[in-house]
Amino acid sequence: MMMQVNWLEDGHLMESSEEDRPSPIRRRVALYVDRTTRQWVVRDPVGDWWSLPSTDDGWMHRAPFELSEDSELESVPRHYLSMLNLPF
């Protein structure tokens, strides 16, 4: 089976094969802490980056995250994802 990977206009990846229609590639969720702001940073399954405040409902108050020269991201083990109550 031949597989083809293409970039979409919105910046996401699509994969397709001869047998099926294109389907979005789902990335793994990743969790970081930004040491400069002391906030959680999440990369969601579609590849978007979010800054979350340290509250019980941080996802509801998320803001787009943009990496800057001052950012100090540190990877956090995946088992911490469950304590953030993320919708994925």
N, C-alpha and C positions, 0 to 999 in steps of 0.2 A: 504494500500500500504506500503510495506516495503522499507525503505530508508537506504542506506549504504554510509558512508563517508570514503574515503581512501586518504592517502598521495601519491602523485606521486613522481617519482624519482627527478624531478626538484624542489621539495619542495612545490608545489601547492596542493590544495585540489581538489578532484573530488567527486561528489555525483552521485549516480545512484539509480535507482529504478528497480523494476521488469518489469515495463512497457516501460522504455526508455533506451537509451544508456547513458553512463556517460557524464556529461557536467561539465566544470570548474565552481567552485564557484567564483563569482565576489565579491570582497570586496568593501566596500565603500571607496572612496577617502578621505584621511584625510590630514589636513594642520596644520603645526606647524611652529614656529619660533625658531631657535636655538639662544639663547641669547648670547652664547659665540662667534659665528661667524657673528651674525646679518644677517643670510640668512634664506630664506624660506626652509622648509623641507616638501616634499610631499610623502605620501604613495599612490602609484597608485593603480588602480583596481585589479592588479594581486598580490599586496603585496610587490612590490619593493619600496625601499626608495631612494629619490633623493634630492640633495641639489640644490637649484636654486638661482642664483644671482638676486639682485633687479634691474632688467632691464625690458624693455617692452617685450622682447622675452626670458625671463628666461628659459622657457622649452627647447628652442633650445640650450641652453648652460648649461644644467643640468649635474650634476656629481653624481655618486653613493654616497649615504650617508651611513656611518657606525657609529653607536652609540658608543661613547667612554665615559670614566669616566668624561671627561671634558664637555660633551654635556649637555646643559640645554634646553630641549625642552619644549615649552609652546604651548598648544593647541590653535588654532585660530578658531573662528566661521566660519562655512561653507560658509557664504555669501561672504567671502573674496576670495573664489576660482575663482569667475567670473572675478576679476580684474587681475588674473594671466594668463588669456587666455590659459588654459590648454586644451589639445586635447580630454578630456573626461568630 
